[in-house]
Amino acid sequence: MPVLDPNPPQGQKKLLMVFGAMLAITVVIGVIASIAAP
């Protein structure tokens, strides 16, 4: 998927949601790991 491809607002919103979900999952895993760490 080319980055410079013109994205419609709907596609951009979906991309932002996917990116946000990935970031949130990474943060949650990091928090759980730091809590579970001895």
All heavy atoms as atom14 arrays in JSON, in Angstrom:
{
  "sequence": "MPVLDPNPPQGQKKLLMVFGAMLAITVVIGVIASIAAP",
  "atom14_mask": [
    [1, 1, 1, 1, 1, 1, 1, 1, 0, 0, 0, 0, 0, 0],
    [1, 1, 1, 1, 1, 1, 1, 0, 0, 0, 0, 0, 0, 0],
    [1, 1, 1, 1, 1, 1, 1, 0, 0, 0, 0, 0, 0, 0],
    [1, 1, 1, 1, 1, 1, 1, 1, 0, 0, 0, 0, 0, 0],
    [1, 1, 1, 1, 1, 1, 1, 1, 0, 0, 0, 0, 0, 0],
    [1, 1, 1, 1, 1, 1, 1, 0, 0, 0, 0, 0, 0, 0],
    [1, 1, 1, 1, 1, 1, 1, 1, 0, 0, 0, 0, 0, 0],
    [1, 1, 1, 1, 1, 1, 1, 0, 0, 0, 0, 0, 0, 0],
    [1, 1, 1, 1, 1, 1, 1, 0, 0, 0, 0, 0, 0, 0],
    [1, 1, 1, 1, 1, 1, 1, 1, 1, 0, 0, 0, 0, 0],
    [1, 1, 1, 1, 0, 0, 0, 0, 0, 0, 0, 0, 0, 0],
    [1, 1, 1, 1, 1, 1, 1, 1, 1, 0, 0, 0, 0, 0],
    [1, 1, 1, 1, 1, 1, 1, 1, 1, 0, 0, 0, 0, 0],
    [1, 1, 1, 1, 1, 1, 1, 1, 1, 0, 0, 0, 0, 0],
    [1, 1, 1, 1, 1, 1, 1, 1, 0, 0, 0, 0, 0, 0],
    [1, 1, 1, 1, 1, 1, 1, 1, 0, 0, 0, 0, 0, 0],
    [1, 1, 1, 1, 1, 1, 1, 1, 0, 0, 0, 0, 0, 0],
    [1, 1, 1, 1, 1, 1, 1, 0, 0, 0, 0, 0, 0, 0],
    [1, 1, 1, 1, 1, 1, 1, 1, 1, 1, 1, 0, 0, 0],
    [1, 1, 1, 1, 0, 0, 0, 0, 0, 0, 0, 0, 0, 0],
    [1, 1, 1, 1, 1, 0, 0, 0, 0, 0, 0, 0, 0, 0],
    [1, 1, 1, 1, 1, 1, 1, 1, 0, 0, 0, 0, 0, 0],
    [1, 1, 1, 1, 1, 1, 1, 1, 0, 0, 0, 0, 0, 0],
    [1, 1, 1, 1, 1, 0, 0, 0, 0, 0, 0, 0, 0, 0],
    [1, 1, 1, 1, 1, 1, 1, 1, 0, 0, 0, 0, 0, 0],
    [1, 1, 1, 1, 1, 1, 1, 0, 0, 0, 0, 0, 0, 0],
    [1, 1, 1, 1, 1, 1, 1, 0, 0, 0, 0, 0, 0, 0],
    [1, 1, 1, 1, 1, 1, 1, 0, 0, 0, 0, 0, 0, 0],
    [1, 1, 1, 1, 1, 1, 1, 1, 0, 0, 0, 0, 0, 0],
    [1, 1, 1, 1, 0, 0, 0, 0, 0, 0, 0, 0, 0, 0],
    [1, 1, 1, 1, 1, 1, 1, 0, 0, 0, 0, 0, 0, 0],
    [1, 1, 1, 1, 1, 1, 1, 1, 0, 0, 0, 0, 0, 0],
    [1, 1, 1, 1, 1, 0, 0, 0, 0, 0, 0, 0, 0, 0],
    [1, 1, 1, 1, 1, 1, 0, 0, 0, 0, 0, 0, 0, 0],
    [1, 1, 1, 1, 1, 1, 1, 1, 0, 0, 0, 0, 0, 0],
    [1, 1, 1, 1, 1, 0, 0, 0, 0, 0, 0, 0, 0, 0],
    [1, 1, 1, 1, 1, 0, 0, 0, 0, 0, 0, 0, 0, 0],
    [1, 1, 1, 1, 1, 1, 1, 0, 0, 0, 0, 0, 0, 0]
  ],
  "atom14_positions": [
    [[0.85, -1.2, 0.0], [0.0, 0.0, 0.0], [0.88, 1.25, 0.0], [1.62, 1.46, 0.96], [-0.88, 0.02, 1.25], [-2.32, -0.4, 0.94], [-3.5, 0.24, 2.09], [-3.11, -0.73, 3.53], [0.0, 0.0, 0.0], [0.0, 0.0, 0.0], [0.0, 0.0, 0.0], [0.0, 0.0, 0.0], [0.0, 0.0, 0.0], [0.0, 0.0, 0.0]],
    [[0.82, 2.06, -1.05], [1.62, 3.29, -1.08], [1.16, 4.28, -0.02], [-0.04, 4.49, 0.18], [1.39, 3.84, -2.49], [0.68, 2.77, -3.26], [0.04, 1.87, -2.26], [0.0, 0.0, 0.0], [0.0, 0.0, 0.0], [0.0, 0.0, 0.0], [0.0, 0.0, 0.0], [0.0, 0.0, 0.0], [0.0, 0.0, 0.0], [0.0, 0.0, 0.0]],
    [[2.12, 4.92, 0.64], [1.76, 5.86, 1.7], [1.17, 7.13, 1.1], [0.29, 7.74, 1.68], [3.0, 6.19, 2.54], [2.67, 7.22, 3.63], [3.56, 4.92, 3.17], [0.0, 0.0, 0.0], [0.0, 0.0, 0.0], [0.0, 0.0, 0.0], [0.0, 0.0, 0.0], [0.0, 0.0, 0.0], [0.0, 0.0, 0.0], [0.0, 0.0, 0.0]],
    [[1.68, 7.53, -0.09], [1.24, 8.79, -0.7], [-0.07, 8.63, -1.45], [-0.51, 9.56, -2.1], [2.33, 9.29, -1.67], [3.64, 9.65, -0.97], [4.7, 10.0, -2.0], [3.44, 10.83, -0.03], [0.0, 0.0, 0.0], [0.0, 0.0, 0.0], [0.0, 0.0, 0.0], [0.0, 0.0, 0.0], [0.0, 0.0, 0.0], [0.0, 0.0, 0.0]],
    [[-0.69, 7.45, -1.37], [-1.99, 7.24, -2.03], [-3.03, 8.16, -1.4], [-3.12, 8.22, -0.17], [-2.41, 5.78, -1.86], [-3.0, 5.23, -3.15], [-2.46, 5.51, -4.21], [-4.01, 4.51, -3.05], [0.0, 0.0, 0.0], [0.0, 0.0, 0.0], [0.0, 0.0, 0.0], [0.0, 0.0, 0.0], [0.0, 0.0, 0.0], [0.0, 0.0, 0.0]],
    [[-3.84, 8.85, -2.2], [-4.88, 9.71, -1.62], [-5.95, 8.88, -0.94], [-6.63, 8.09, -1.57], [-5.45, 10.48, -2.83], [-5.09, 9.64, -4.01], [-3.81, 8.91, -3.65], [0.0, 0.0, 0.0], [0.0, 0.0, 0.0], [0.0, 0.0, 0.0], [0.0, 0.0, 0.0], [0.0, 0.0, 0.0], [0.0, 0.0, 0.0], [0.0, 0.0, 0.0]],
    [[-6.09, 9.05, 0.36], [-7.07, 8.27, 1.13], [-8.34, 9.07, 1.35], [-8.26, 10.24, 1.73], [-6.49, 7.88, 2.49], [-5.53, 6.71, 2.38], [-5.7, 5.84, 1.54], [-4.52, 6.7, 3.23], [0.0, 0.0, 0.0], [0.0, 0.0, 0.0], [0.0, 0.0, 0.0], [0.0, 0.0, 0.0], [0.0, 0.0, 0.0], [0.0, 0.0, 0.0]],
    [[-9.5, 8.48, 1.16], [-10.75, 9.16, 1.53], [-10.84, 9.28, 3.05], [-10.22, 8.51, 3.77], [-11.84, 8.22, 0.99], [-11.19, 6.89, 0.86], [-9.72, 7.15, 0.6], [0.0, 0.0, 0.0], [0.0, 0.0, 0.0], [0.0, 0.0, 0.0], [0.0, 0.0, 0.0], [0.0, 0.0, 0.0], [0.0, 0.0, 0.0], [0.0, 0.0, 0.0]],
    [[-11.62, 10.25, 3.55], [-11.72, 10.46, 5.01], [-12.06, 9.17, 5.76], [-11.53, 8.91, 6.83], [-12.83, 11.48, 5.15], [-12.83, 12.22, 3.84], [-12.36, 11.23, 2.8], [0.0, 0.0, 0.0], [0.0, 0.0, 0.0], [0.0, 0.0, 0.0], [0.0, 0.0, 0.0], [0.0, 0.0, 0.0], [0.0, 0.0, 0.0], [0.0, 0.0, 0.0]],
    [[-12.95, 8.36, 5.18], [-13.36, 7.13, 5.86], [-12.18, 6.18, 6.0], [-11.97, 5.6, 7.06], [-14.49, 6.46, 5.05], [-15.17, 5.32, 5.8], [-15.95, 5.83, 7.01], [-16.46, 6.93, 7.0], [-16.03, 5.04, 8.04], [0.0, 0.0, 0.0], [0.0, 0.0, 0.0], [0.0, 0.0, 0.0], [0.0, 0.0, 0.0], [0.0, 0.0, 0.0]],
    [[-11.4, 6.02, 4.93], [-10.23, 5.14, 4.98], [-9.2, 5.65, 5.97], [-8.59, 4.89, 6.7], [0.0, 0.0, 0.0], [0.0, 0.0, 0.0], [0.0, 0.0, 0.0], [0.0, 0.0, 0.0], [0.0, 0.0, 0.0], [0.0, 0.0, 0.0], [0.0, 0.0, 0.0], [0.0, 0.0, 0.0], [0.0, 0.0, 0.0], [0.0, 0.0, 0.0]],
    [[-9.02, 6.97, 6.0], [-8.04, 7.56, 6.9], [-8.47, 7.32, 8.35], [-7.65, 7.02, 9.22], [-7.94, 9.05, 6.61], [-6.55, 9.61, 6.88], [-6.37, 10.99, 6.3], [-7.34, 11.6, 5.85], [-5.17, 11.51, 6.31], [0.0, 0.0, 0.0], [0.0, 0.0, 0.0], [0.0, 0.0, 0.0], [0.0, 0.0, 0.0], [0.0, 0.0, 0.0]],
    [[-9.78, 7.47, 8.6], [-10.3, 7.27, 9.95], [-10.06, 5.83, 10.39], [-9.66, 5.57, 11.53], [-11.8, 7.58, 9.96], [-12.36, 7.75, 11.36], [-13.83, 8.18, 11.28], [-14.43, 8.34, 12.67], [-15.85, 8.67, 12.6], [0.0, 0.0, 0.0], [0.0, 0.0, 0.0], [0.0, 0.0, 0.0], [0.0, 0.0, 0.0], [0.0, 0.0, 0.0]],
    [[-10.3, 4.88, 9.46], [-10.1, 3.46, 9.77], [-8.63, 3.19, 10.07], [-8.3, 2.49, 11.02], [-10.58, 2.61, 8.59], [-10.6, 1.12, 8.9], [-11.05, 0.33, 7.67], [-11.01, -1.17, 7.96], [-11.26, -1.96, 6.76], [0.0, 0.0, 0.0], [0.0, 0.0, 0.0], [0.0, 0.0, 0.0], [0.0, 0.0, 0.0], [0.0, 0.0, 0.0]],
    [[-7.74, 3.79, 9.26], [-6.31, 3.61, 9.46], [-5.89, 4.15, 10.83], [-5.12, 3.52, 11.55], [-5.55, 4.34, 8.33], [-4.08, 3.97, 8.19], [-3.94, 2.6, 7.56], [-3.37, 5.0, 7.31], [0.0, 0.0, 0.0], [0.0, 0.0, 0.0], [0.0, 0.0, 0.0], [0.0, 0.0, 0.0], [0.0, 0.0, 0.0], [0.0, 0.0, 0.0]],
    [[-6.44, 5.31, 11.18], [-6.12, 5.92, 12.47], [-6.61, 5.03, 13.61], [-5.92, 4.85, 14.62], [-6.77, 7.3, 12.55], [-6.22, 8.23, 13.63], [-4.82, 8.69, 13.26], [-7.13, 9.45, 13.79], [0.0, 0.0, 0.0], [0.0, 0.0, 0.0], [0.0, 0.0, 0.0], [0.0, 0.0, 0.0], [0.0, 0.0, 0.0], [0.0, 0.0, 0.0]],
    [[-7.8, 4.44, 13.44], [-8.35, 3.55, 14.47], [-7.48, 2.32, 14.64], [-7.19, 1.9, 15.77], [-9.77, 3.13, 14.07], [-10.85, 3.89, 14.81], [-12.51, 3.52, 14.2], [-12.59, 1.76, 14.46], [0.0, 0.0, 0.0], [0.0, 0.0, 0.0], [0.0, 0.0, 0.0], [0.0, 0.0, 0.0], [0.0, 0.0, 0.0], [0.0, 0.0, 0.0]],
    [[-7.03, 1.74, 13.51], [-6.16, 0.55, 13.58], [-4.86, 0.91, 14.27], [-4.37, 0.17, 15.13], [-5.91, 0.0, 12.16], [-4.84, -1.08, 12.19], [-7.19, -0.55, 11.56], [0.0, 0.0, 0.0], [0.0, 0.0, 0.0], [0.0, 0.0, 0.0], [0.0, 0.0, 0.0], [0.0, 0.0, 0.0], [0.0, 0.0, 0.0], [0.0, 0.0, 0.0]],
    [[-4.28, 2.07, 13.91], [-3.02, 2.5, 14.53], [-3.21, 2.73, 16.03], [-2.39, 2.32, 16.85], [-2.54, 3.79, 13.84], [-1.22, 4.28, 14.35], [-0.06, 3.6, 14.01], [-1.15, 5.4, 15.17], [1.16, 4.05, 14.48], [0.08, 5.84, 15.65], [1.24, 5.17, 15.3], [0.0, 0.0, 0.0], [0.0, 0.0, 0.0], [0.0, 0.0, 0.0]],
    [[-4.32, 3.36, 16.39], [-4.6, 3.62, 17.79], [-4.79, 2.33, 18.58], [-4.33, 2.2, 19.72], [0.0, 0.0, 0.0], [0.0, 0.0, 0.0], [0.0, 0.0, 0.0], [0.0, 0.0, 0.0], [0.0, 0.0, 0.0], [0.0, 0.0, 0.0], [0.0, 0.0, 0.0], [0.0, 0.0, 0.0], [0.0, 0.0, 0.0], [0.0, 0.0, 0.0]],
    [[-5.46, 1.36, 17.97], [-5.68, 0.07, 18.63], [-4.34, -0.64, 18.86], [-4.1, -1.18, 19.94], [-6.6, -0.8, 17.79], [0.0, 0.0, 0.0], [0.0, 0.0, 0.0], [0.0, 0.0, 0.0], [0.0, 0.0, 0.0], [0.0, 0.0, 0.0], [0.0, 0.0, 0.0], [0.0, 0.0, 0.0], [0.0, 0.0, 0.0], [0.0, 0.0, 0.0]],
    [[-3.47, -0.61, 17.84], [-2.15, -1.24, 17.97], [-1.37, -0.59, 19.1], [-0.74, -1.25, 19.93], [-1.38, -1.11, 16.65], [-1.75, -2.2, 15.65], [-1.15, -1.83, 14.0], [0.57, -1.46, 14.31], [0.0, 0.0, 0.0], [0.0, 0.0, 0.0], [0.0, 0.0, 0.0], [0.0, 0.0, 0.0], [0.0, 0.0, 0.0], [0.0, 0.0, 0.0]],
    [[-1.41, 0.75, 19.16], [-0.69, 1.49, 20.19], [-1.26, 1.15, 21.57], [-0.51, 0.92, 22.53], [-0.82, 2.99, 19.9], [0.15, 3.89, 20.67], [1.57, 3.68, 20.16], [-0.24, 5.35, 20.48], [0.0, 0.0, 0.0], [0.0, 0.0, 0.0], [0.0, 0.0, 0.0], [0.0, 0.0, 0.0], [0.0, 0.0, 0.0], [0.0, 0.0, 0.0]],
    [[-2.59, 1.09, 21.67], [-3.24, 0.79, 22.94], [-2.87, -0.61, 23.43], [-2.59, -0.82, 24.6], [-4.75, 0.92, 22.81], [0.0, 0.0, 0.0], [0.0, 0.0, 0.0], [0.0, 0.0, 0.0], [0.0, 0.0, 0.0], [0.0, 0.0, 0.0], [0.0, 0.0, 0.0], [0.0, 0.0, 0.0], [0.0, 0.0, 0.0], [0.0, 0.0, 0.0]],
    [[-2.85, -1.59, 22.5], [-2.5, -2.96, 22.85], [-1.06, -3.01, 23.36], [-0.76, -3.67, 24.36], [-2.71, -3.9, 21.65], [-4.21, -4.06, 21.37], [-2.06, -5.26, 21.89], [-4.49, -4.72, 20.02], [0.0, 0.0, 0.0], [0.0, 0.0, 0.0], [0.0, 0.0, 0.0], [0.0, 0.0, 0.0], [0.0, 0.0, 0.0], [0.0, 0.0, 0.0]],
    [[-0.17, -2.28, 22.67], [1.24, -2.25, 23.1], [1.36, -1.68, 24.51], [2.09, -2.21, 25.35], [2.06, -1.39, 22.11], [1.85, -1.89, 20.79], [3.54, -1.45, 22.44], [0.0, 0.0, 0.0], [0.0, 0.0, 0.0], [0.0, 0.0, 0.0], [0.0, 0.0, 0.0], [0.0, 0.0, 0.0], [0.0, 0.0, 0.0], [0.0, 0.0, 0.0]],
    [[0.63, -0.6, 24.78], [0.68, 0.02, 26.11], [0.14, -0.93, 27.17], [0.73, -1.09, 28.23], [-0.12, 1.35, 26.1], [-0.3, 1.89, 27.52], [0.59, 2.39, 25.23], [0.0, 0.0, 0.0], [0.0, 0.0, 0.0], [0.0, 0.0, 0.0], [0.0, 0.0, 0.0], [0.0, 0.0, 0.0], [0.0, 0.0, 0.0], [0.0, 0.0, 0.0]],
    [[-0.99, -1.59, 26.87], [-1.6, -2.52, 27.83], [-0.64, -3.67, 28.13], [-0.46, -4.05, 29.28], [-2.94, -3.05, 27.27], [-3.43, -4.24, 28.09], [-3.98, -1.94, 27.27], [0.0, 0.0, 0.0], [0.0, 0.0, 0.0], [0.0, 0.0, 0.0], [0.0, 0.0, 0.0], [0.0, 0.0, 0.0], [0.0, 0.0, 0.0], [0.0, 0.0, 0.0]],
    [[-0.01, -4.22, 27.07], [0.95, -5.31, 27.28], [2.12, -4.83, 28.15], [2.57, -5.53, 29.05], [1.44, -5.85, 25.92], [0.31, -6.61, 25.23], [2.66, -6.75, 26.11], [0.65, -7.01, 23.81], [0.0, 0.0, 0.0], [0.0, 0.0, 0.0], [0.0, 0.0, 0.0], [0.0, 0.0, 0.0], [0.0, 0.0, 0.0], [0.0, 0.0, 0.0]],
    [[2.59, -3.61, 27.89], [3.7, -3.05, 28.69], [3.3, -2.9, 30.15], [4.08, -3.23, 31.04], [0.0, 0.0, 0.0], [0.0, 0.0, 0.0], [0.0, 0.0, 0.0], [0.0, 0.0, 0.0], [0.0, 0.0, 0.0], [0.0, 0.0, 0.0], [0.0, 0.0, 0.0], [0.0, 0.0, 0.0], [0.0, 0.0, 0.0], [0.0, 0.0, 0.0]],
    [[2.08, -2.4, 30.41], [1.62, -2.22, 31.8], [1.5, -3.57, 32.49], [1.95, -3.75, 33.62], [0.28, -1.47, 31.8], [-0.34, -1.5, 33.19], [0.48, -0.03, 31.32], [0.0, 0.0, 0.0], [0.0, 0.0, 0.0], [0.0, 0.0, 0.0], [0.0, 0.0, 0.0], [0.0, 0.0, 0.0], [0.0, 0.0, 0.0], [0.0, 0.0, 0.0]],
    [[0.9, -4.55, 31.8], [0.74, -5.89, 32.39], [2.11, -6.5, 32.68], [2.32, -7.1, 33.73], [-0.08, -6.79, 31.44], [-1.54, -6.3, 31.4], [-0.01, -8.24, 31.89], [-2.37, -7.02, 30.34], [0.0, 0.0, 0.0], [0.0, 0.0, 0.0], [0.0, 0.0, 0.0], [0.0, 0.0, 0.0], [0.0, 0.0, 0.0], [0.0, 0.0, 0.0]],
    [[3.05, -6.32, 31.74], [4.39, -6.89, 31.92], [5.07, -6.25, 33.14], [5.72, -6.95, 33.92], [5.22, -6.66, 30.67], [0.0, 0.0, 0.0], [0.0, 0.0, 0.0], [0.0, 0.0, 0.0], [0.0, 0.0, 0.0], [0.0, 0.0, 0.0], [0.0, 0.0, 0.0], [0.0, 0.0, 0.0], [0.0, 0.0, 0.0], [0.0, 0.0, 0.0]],
    [[4.95, -4.94, 33.3], [5.6, -4.27, 34.43], [4.93, -4.64, 35.75], [5.58, -4.7, 36.79], [5.61, -2.76, 34.23], [4.32, -2.28, 33.96], [0.0, 0.0, 0.0], [0.0, 0.0, 0.0], [0.0, 0.0, 0.0], [0.0, 0.0, 0.0], [0.0, 0.0, 0.0], [0.0, 0.0, 0.0], [0.0, 0.0, 0.0], [0.0, 0.0, 0.0]],
    [[3.62, -4.9, 35.72], [2.93, -5.32, 36.95], [3.3, -6.77, 37.3], [3.54, -7.1, 38.46], [1.39, -5.18, 36.76], [1.02, -3.7, 36.72], [0.64, -5.91, 37.89], [-0.45, -3.48, 36.37], [0.0, 0.0, 0.0], [0.0, 0.0, 0.0], [0.0, 0.0, 0.0], [0.0, 0.0, 0.0], [0.0, 0.0, 0.0], [0.0, 0.0, 0.0]],
    [[3.37, -7.62, 36.26], [3.67, -9.05, 36.5], [5.14, -9.27, 36.82], [5.49, -10.29, 37.39], [3.29, -9.85, 35.26], [0.0, 0.0, 0.0], [0.0, 0.0, 0.0], [0.0, 0.0, 0.0], [0.0, 0.0, 0.0], [0.0, 0.0, 0.0], [0.0, 0.0, 0.0], [0.0, 0.0, 0.0], [0.0, 0.0, 0.0], [0.0, 0.0, 0.0]],
    [[5.99, -8.3, 36.47], [7.44, -8.46, 36.72], [7.69, -8.48, 38.23], [7.1, -7.71, 38.97], [8.22, -7.34, 36.06], [0.0, 0.0, 0.0], [0.0, 0.0, 0.0], [0.0, 0.0, 0.0], [0.0, 0.0, 0.0], [0.0, 0.0, 0.0], [0.0, 0.0, 0.0], [0.0, 0.0, 0.0], [0.0, 0.0, 0.0], [0.0, 0.0, 0.0]],
    [[8.57, -9.35, 38.67], [8.86, -9.45, 40.12], [9.61, -8.24, 40.66], [10.24, -7.53, 39.89], [9.76, -10.71, 40.22], [10.33, -10.88, 38.86], [9.31, -10.33, 37.88], [0.0, 0.0, 0.0], [0.0, 0.0, 0.0], [0.0, 0.0, 0.0], [0.0, 0.0, 0.0], [0.0, 0.0, 0.0], [0.0, 0.0, 0.0], [0.0, 0.0, 0.0]]
  ]
}
